[in-house]
Amino acid sequence: MIRELCHVGEPAGTGVHIRPPQPAERSVLLALWERSVKATHGFLTEEDVAFYRPLTAEILAGDALELWVLTNESDAPIGFLGLAGHAIEALFLEPQYHRRGAGRRLAAHACALRGGALTVDVNEQNIAARAFYEALGFAVVRRSSFDDYGRPHALLHMRRDAAPCEMVAVSPQRDFQDAGPRAGVATPVYRITTARPRDLSLLPAIELAAARLLVGHAPQSVLSETTAEEILRAAQARGHLWVALAEDVPVGFARVEVLDARVAHLEELDVHPEHGCRGIGTRLVTRVCAWAAMAGYREVTLTTFREVPFNMPFYSRLGFVVIPPAELSPALHVVVDDESRRGLDQRSRVAMRYNCAADD
């Protein structure tokens, strides 16, 4: 299968998001692949495309790749990413979304899932694709005269070491309720990392700022809460606290509690509203899920609001599913009971889980 896409340019817009593909979308992705290849691989003949088409269809229909779909405001696929371990095996966009930041968006997703260490093969004749990946920190490590199917399309094998993921610029998106990026304000380069001791004192202000988005959904007593310093300090010491940094200053964070030996619970996710709509929430959540899978946890759980657009719908797009009340574990019952005690209406709340085994 042709693996790479050249893509650089401006942000793809505020309505795009990334989710796993639906079974019925496999044929849609194949058609998308062909349009993208014809738009970016001018060195291929019609015979070449016809040769690769059934091979690509077979790959998309199987489970060899971990597939992620980039969708527009209508939830229609506009691009997709395919991963096999730490290798980017596919990255394609609809031609009208080329040079609008969407390729970087998918690359950032791969980076967040794999911690920065990635490989990719690009056709030597696709000079723009090589430049795209080099801009993201990839370097050519070797060359093959033929592709994987023995055809005379030389490949450049590229690798990006486990450098910080801030090297991949993320375009705006609606992780949180916001009107979009501020006009005239450049999007900072964000870095997701485990929290440092010096970050802890700055997190309560982020909590309070983010809580303002939930006015009308939660009682004021809850909106005025901040996490106790000793809890943050303990989470940081255990490596269960991640921060999003802009110019080395925290602008968002995620905190995990371990409910049992198999379950990591995303207790808290906050992004300062001034940095909303920029993919930070997605990057924090995917970092937590990738960490949980690597650490051997079976699932990641959380509780959130059902109807708030940047709560349950947001997590659903990232692969979380609702846990029926009858399936709540004793540990999750404790979490739910504590929320009730603090004044949260359980009719507006929902528990969700992410299956880490799906990442294997």
ROZA-854021 format. One record per residue (C-alpha): y negated, z negated, x. Coordinates in Angstrom, 3 decimals. Each point is the difference from the previous one (the first is absolute). Example, Ala and Ser with C-alpha at 12.3 -4.5 7.8 and 13.67 -1.06 7.14 Angstrom:
2
((4.500,-7.800,12.300))
((-3.440,0.660,1.370))
END
This chain:
360
((0.000,0.000,0.000))
((-3.548,0.699,1.186))
((-1.304,-3.476,0.689))
((-3.677,-0.125,0.718))
((-3.264,0.735,-1.664))
((-3.361,0.429,1.660))
((-2.594,-2.066,-1.770))
((-3.382,-1.405,0.936))
((-3.232,-0.487,-1.875))
((-1.729,-1.921,-2.732))
((1.421,-2.661,-2.356))
((2.276,1.205,-2.759))
((-1.832,-2.003,-2.661))
((0.285,-3.341,-1.738))
((2.734,0.790,-2.522))
((2.908,0.787,2.297))
((2.835,-2.426,0.686))
((3.447,-0.085,1.573))
((3.253,-0.812,-1.780))
((3.719,0.836,0.225))
((0.962,3.315,-1.628))
((1.547,0.234,-3.446))
((3.398,1.742,-0.220))
((-1.410,2.863,-2.066))
((-2.648,0.708,2.638))
((2.370,1.351,2.678))
((-0.455,3.596,-1.152))
((-3.752,-0.571,-0.196))
((0.015,-1.152,3.618))
((1.943,3.076,1.073))
((-2.593,2.283,-1.579))
((-2.757,-2.065,1.619))
((1.760,0.327,3.367))
((0.099,3.790,-0.297))
((-3.678,0.303,-0.940))
((-0.940,-2.283,2.876))
((2.146,1.879,2.542))
((-1.403,3.359,-1.006))
((-3.526,-1.352,0.346))
((0.486,-1.630,3.412))
((2.821,1.841,1.776))
((-1.326,3.525,0.336))
((2.447,0.734,2.821))
((2.961,-0.205,-2.410))
((1.291,3.089,-1.771))
((1.161,0.152,-3.627))
((3.529,0.129,1.400))
((-0.643,-3.248,1.863))
((-1.277,-1.740,-3.136))
((2.989,1.280,-1.984))
((2.313,-1.374,2.698))
((-1.569,-3.471,-0.038))
((-0.409,-0.256,-3.803))
((3.609,-0.956,-0.945))
((0.246,-2.314,3.013))
((-3.157,-1.788,-1.112))
((1.252,-0.164,-3.594))
((3.216,-1.650,1.189))
((-1.932,-2.568,2.033))
((-2.366,-0.808,-2.852))
((2.918,-0.385,-2.407))
((1.853,-2.409,2.285))
((-0.734,-3.450,1.326))
((-0.259,0.755,3.717))
((-3.781,-0.417,-0.102))
((-2.127,-2.873,-1.219))
((-2.436,1.953,-2.162))
((-3.513,-0.991,-1.044))
((-2.172,2.076,-2.322))
((-3.788,0.235,0.101))
((-1.353,0.505,-3.528))
((-3.337,0.840,-1.576))
((-1.865,-1.776,-2.822))
((2.508,1.403,-2.502))
((2.972,-1.293,2.027))
((1.004,3.571,0.878))
((1.410,0.555,3.530))
((-2.458,1.546,2.443))
((1.943,-0.741,3.177))
((3.002,-1.822,1.375))
((1.281,-1.822,3.053))
((3.593,-0.176,1.189))
((1.187,-2.631,2.493))
((3.314,-0.407,1.794))
((-0.183,-3.223,1.933))
((-3.147,0.278,2.103))
((-0.127,3.809,-0.214))
((-2.428,1.868,-2.236))
((2.328,2.736,-1.232))
((-2.319,1.418,-2.654))
((-3.725,-0.105,-0.769))
((-1.330,2.660,-2.375))
((-2.978,0.408,-2.313))
((-1.097,2.349,-2.731))
((-2.293,2.545,1.730))
((-3.088,-1.049,-1.986))
((0.343,-3.514,1.463))
((0.048,1.140,3.603))
((-2.863,-1.335,2.108))
((-0.858,-2.758,-2.462))
((1.572,-3.056,1.658))
((3.279,0.019,-1.906))
((2.141,0.760,3.053))
((-1.482,-2.969,1.823))
((0.671,-2.073,-3.097))
((3.717,0.809,0.130))
((0.097,-0.517,3.765))
((-1.641,-3.405,-0.484))
((2.713,-0.869,-2.521))
((2.697,0.915,2.522))
((-1.792,-2.070,2.619))
((-0.204,-3.039,-2.277))
((3.686,0.249,-0.913))
((1.228,0.405,3.568))
((-2.494,-2.138,1.906))
((-1.619,2.876,1.855))
((2.971,1.330,2.011))
((0.660,3.538,-1.261))
((1.341,3.377,1.106))
((-0.511,3.485,-1.390))
((1.018,3.566,0.887))
((-2.560,2.780,-0.408))
((0.286,3.748,0.470))
((-1.578,1.005,3.289))
((-1.776,2.845,-1.764))
((-1.633,-2.405,-2.439))
((-2.861,-0.931,2.294))
((-1.978,-1.741,-2.721))
((2.943,-2.260,-0.866))
((0.312,-1.066,3.609))
((-3.714,-0.811,0.073))
((0.340,-2.021,-3.228))
((2.738,-2.217,1.413))
((-1.665,-0.317,3.392))
((-3.094,-1.307,-1.805))
((2.243,-2.709,-1.467))
((1.284,-1.066,3.414))
((3.143,2.137,0.303))
((0.862,1.636,3.337))
((2.442,2.786,0.848))
((3.045,-1.397,1.801))
((2.174,3.120,0.210))
((0.453,3.571,-1.248))
((2.902,1.902,-1.571))
((0.156,3.787,-0.018))
((1.768,0.092,-3.389))
((-0.285,-2.020,-3.185))
((2.766,-2.149,-1.490))
((1.636,3.053,-1.571))
((0.038,2.121,3.137))
((-2.862,2.224,-1.046))
((-2.519,1.101,2.672))
((-2.832,-2.279,-1.112))
((-0.708,-2.319,2.930))
((-0.501,-3.676,-0.801))
((-2.207,-2.574,1.660))
((1.486,-3.479,-0.251))
((-2.815,-2.521,-0.337))
((-0.024,-3.778,0.080))
((-2.448,-2.727,-0.881))
((0.741,-3.405,1.489))
((-0.337,-3.251,-1.936))
((-3.766,-0.067,0.319))
((-2.143,-1.681,-2.668))
((-0.132,1.962,-3.235))
((-3.782,0.052,-0.033))
((0.259,3.265,1.927))
((0.806,1.643,-3.328))
((-3.137,0.191,-2.127))
((0.669,-0.771,-3.660))
((-1.852,1.761,-2.782))
((-1.382,-1.799,-3.067))
((2.318,-0.808,-2.880))
((0.024,-2.176,-3.099))
((1.998,-2.974,1.133))
((-2.556,-2.215,-1.706))
((-2.417,0.510,-2.848))
((-3.099,1.550,1.509))
((-2.254,2.985,-0.504))
((1.049,1.485,3.317))
((-1.333,0.182,3.542))
((-3.699,-0.705,0.350))
((-2.130,3.109,0.320))
((-1.371,0.433,3.468))
((2.205,-2.723,1.502))
((2.621,1.114,2.522))
((3.508,-1.289,-0.572))
((0.892,-2.440,2.800))
((3.211,0.262,1.960))
((2.274,-2.753,-1.271))
((2.718,-1.779,1.916))
((2.870,-1.944,-1.568))
((1.390,-2.767,2.190))
((1.447,-3.485,-0.158))
((-2.745,-2.566,-0.404))
((-1.535,-1.810,2.950))
((-1.104,-3.657,-0.088))
((-3.640,1.054,0.120))
((0.424,2.077,-3.174))
((0.949,-2.924,-2.244))
((-3.462,-1.393,-0.673))
((-1.175,3.396,-1.295))
((2.731,0.474,-2.614))
((-1.290,-2.322,-2.780))
((-3.152,2.112,-0.363))
((2.205,3.068,-0.514))
((1.985,-1.858,-2.666))
((-3.112,-0.962,-1.940))
((-1.509,3.477,0.233))
((3.228,1.668,-1.161))
((0.367,-2.508,-2.852))
((-3.201,1.313,-1.573))
((1.933,3.134,-0.985))
((2.224,-2.152,-2.227))
((-2.753,-1.590,-2.086))
((1.219,0.092,-3.593))
((3.652,0.076,1.027))
((0.365,-3.445,1.573))
((-1.688,-3.346,-0.642))
((-2.957,-0.894,2.158))
((1.933,-2.887,1.515))
((2.488,2.480,1.462))
((-2.718,2.427,1.098))
((-1.674,-2.815,1.920))
((3.161,-0.940,1.905))
((0.492,0.716,3.670))
((3.130,-0.504,2.053))
((0.080,-3.283,1.871))
((-0.640,0.237,3.726))
((3.305,-1.634,0.870))
((1.896,2.603,-2.064))
((-1.759,2.868,1.761))
((0.573,-1.636,3.363))
((3.717,-0.427,-0.687))
((0.353,3.600,-1.216))
((-1.786,1.290,3.093))
((2.221,-2.025,2.299))
((3.153,1.371,-1.670))
((-1.201,3.615,0.104))
((-0.227,0.116,-3.797))
((-3.693,0.894,-0.177))
((-1.494,3.469,0.571))
((-3.655,1.022,0.122))
((-1.859,3.274,-0.375))
((-2.694,0.200,2.656))
((-3.162,2.101,0.017))
((-1.649,-0.138,3.411))
((2.191,-3.038,0.747))
((-1.215,-1.912,-3.085))
((2.430,-0.815,-2.869))
((-0.767,1.825,-3.255))
((3.353,-0.563,-1.715))
((3.244,-1.897,0.403))
((3.543,-0.454,-1.297))
((1.986,-3.238,0.084))
((3.746,-0.410,-0.442))
((2.086,-3.025,-0.896))
((3.783,-0.012,0.460))
((1.651,-1.043,-3.259))
((3.520,0.051,1.396))
((1.976,1.609,2.811))
((0.015,3.365,-1.795))
((-3.391,0.139,-1.707))
((-3.529,0.262,1.415))
((-2.714,-0.671,-2.581))
((-3.391,1.727,0.251))
((-2.024,-3.008,-1.019))
((-3.428,1.461,0.558))
((-1.705,3.348,0.556))
((-3.789,0.187,0.201))
((-2.412,2.694,1.146))
((-3.746,-0.508,0.030))
((-1.532,2.246,-2.718))
((-2.383,1.518,2.544))
((3.058,1.520,1.642))
((1.855,0.960,-3.176))
((1.204,3.527,-0.795))
((0.957,0.642,3.621))
((3.752,-0.499,0.050))
((-0.114,-3.484,1.525))
((2.060,-1.569,-2.781))
((2.691,2.637,0.339))
((0.142,-0.455,3.762))
((0.301,-3.772,-0.282))
((2.778,0.220,-2.592))
((1.961,2.644,1.894))
((-0.323,-2.042,3.184))
((1.427,-3.051,-1.804))
((2.872,2.026,-1.475))
((0.799,1.616,3.349))
((-0.022,-3.412,1.685))
((2.267,-1.463,-2.684))
((2.510,2.832,0.361))
((0.047,-0.342,3.786))
((0.388,-3.784,-0.291))
((3.065,0.371,-2.215))
((-1.432,-1.056,-3.347))
((1.604,1.541,-3.060))
((-3.195,0.285,-2.003))
((-3.699,-0.752,-0.201))
((-1.200,-1.665,-3.206))
((-3.419,-0.701,-1.482))
((-1.728,-1.003,-3.226))
((-3.035,1.860,-1.327))
((-1.960,0.982,-3.115))
((1.614,2.505,-2.342))
((-3.053,1.886,-1.211))
((-2.409,-0.083,2.934))
((0.000,3.537,1.508))
((-0.006,-1.238,3.581))
((2.816,-2.479,-0.635))
((3.307,0.977,-1.679))
((-0.678,3.789,-0.063))
((-1.003,-0.114,3.669))
((3.203,-1.772,1.035))
((2.096,2.293,-2.189))
((-1.308,2.989,1.936))
((1.198,-1.657,3.196))
((3.565,-0.416,-1.265))
((-0.074,-3.450,-1.587))
((1.810,-0.437,-3.323))
((-0.349,-2.627,-2.708))
((2.480,-2.879,0.071))
((1.243,-0.839,-3.524))
((-0.638,-3.680,-0.846))
((3.746,-0.634,-0.273))
((0.432,1.092,3.632))
((-2.603,-2.308,1.538))
((1.465,-2.063,2.811))
((-0.496,-3.779,0.051))
((-2.564,0.449,2.784))
((-1.978,2.526,-2.041))
((0.127,-2.330,-3.001))
((-1.744,-2.568,2.164))
((-2.702,2.554,0.846))
((-0.463,0.919,-3.669))
((-0.114,-3.646,-1.090))
((-2.648,-0.728,2.627))
((-2.126,2.873,-1.287))
((0.270,-1.367,-3.528))
((-1.059,-3.427,1.204))
((-3.085,1.541,1.603))
((-0.997,1.638,-3.305))
((1.334,3.554,0.301))
((1.268,1.442,-3.294))
((3.569,1.125,0.645))
((-0.264,2.617,-2.750))
((-2.359,1.894,2.293))
((2.109,-0.483,3.122))
((3.055,1.774,1.365))
((2.422,-0.529,2.880))
((0.957,3.020,2.116))
((2.303,0.784,2.892))
((0.381,2.603,2.716))
((3.525,0.855,1.142))
((-0.012,-0.054,3.791))
((3.473,1.537,0.082))
((-1.595,3.244,-1.211))
((-1.604,0.277,3.452))
((3.368,0.019,1.822))
END
